[in-house]
């Protein structure tokens, strides 16, 4: 048995980018920063920040595209996925992403307007859609 599950709480690095696949599936991606702070042996306060590539599909992508803004605190639950491809010069490239299936809005509400089809989620409320994700 194995499990691929990740939960991150952090701050968005920029507004999500939304695109659509040829068959019309919405895809959103954005960076998420997570940080840890500690005091070193020398008494100095230290901080380390990691950046994560977040990818959402379908309704989750549409909602994230509408309501998530740069600097917003969110909680993302999903799985880790590494992709590999060759660029135009036939150089192998790879990236590791978090494929999000659950997004929880944390902190203050954003003044991002209202989407006509969805209610804006209240503070600290989870947004989850159980649509099948095409992999």
N, C-alpha and C positions, 0 to 999 in steps of 0.2 A: 504494500500500500504506500502511496505517496500523496503529498499535498502541496499545491502551489497556491499560496494565499499570502497577500501582503496588505497591511493597513498602514496608511501614512496620514499624519496630520501636519500640515504645513501651510505655506503661503504661496499663492500663485505668482509666477515671475512675469507674466504678461497676460493679456486677454487671450482667450482660446482662439485658435484658427479653425474655422469650419470649412470643410469641403465635402463634396459628394462623389461617391463612386459612380462608375458608368450606369449601374443599375439603380441609382438614386438613394443609396444608404448614406446617411449623414455620418461624418467622422470629425471629431473634435480632438485637437491636441494642444497641450500647453505644458510649460515647465512648472514643477512644484518644488519649493525649497523646504528642506527639513534641517533643523539645527539642533545641536546639543551644546550645552555650556558646562564647564567644570573649572575647578581651581587646581592648577598644577602644583607639583611638589614645591616649587619656588614661591607659592602664594599668589601667583599671577592668575587672573581670570582669563580663561581661554574659551574660544568658540569655534566650532567646525560646522560648516554648512555643506549639505549634499543636495545636488539637483537631480530630479527625476523627470523623465519624459512620461506624461500621462496621455493616454489615448482612450476616447469614449466612442461608442457606436450608437446608432439609431436614435431613439427618443432621448436617451441620456445625453448624447452629443448635442441634440437640439436644445435641451434645457440648459446644459452647461454653457453653450454658446450664447444663450440669452441672458443668463443671470450671473455667471462667474466673471469677475473682473480682476485685473492686475492688483496684487496686494491683498486679496481676500483670503481669509483663513478657511480651509476646507479639510474634510476628512475623506480620503479615497480608499476604497477597498477593491481589490482586484487580484490579478495574477501577473507574474513576471513573465515576459516573453522576449526572447532575443531573436532578431531577424538578421539574415545575411543576404547580401546581394553584390553584384559587380557593377561598378560605375562605368561611365562612358569610356574610360581608359583601361577597362578590364581589371581594375584594382578591387580586391575584395574589401567590402565595407560591412560593418555590423553595428547594430544599436540594440540596447536593452530598454524596453518600455514597460510601463505598468498599464495593463489593459483593465480599465476601471469598469466595474459593473455596479458600483454603488458610490454615490457622492452625497456627503452630508455638509450642509452649509453651516459654518460656525461663525462666531463673532457677530459684528453688527450687520444689519441688513444693508444691502447696497441700493442706491437710487438708480436702478437700471431700467425703469419702465416696466410696464406690464405686458405680458404675452397674452394675446386674446384667447388662446386655447387652454392655458394652464394658470392656476393660481400660483402666485409667488409663494415659495415655501416659507413658513414662519422660521424665525431664528432657531437654529439647532435642530431643524427637522430634516429627516432623511428623505432623499429622492431616490427611488429605486424602480426600475422597469425590468420586468422579467422577459423581455423579448429575446428571442434567440439571437446570439451574436455570431455572424458568419466568419468562421475560421477555416 
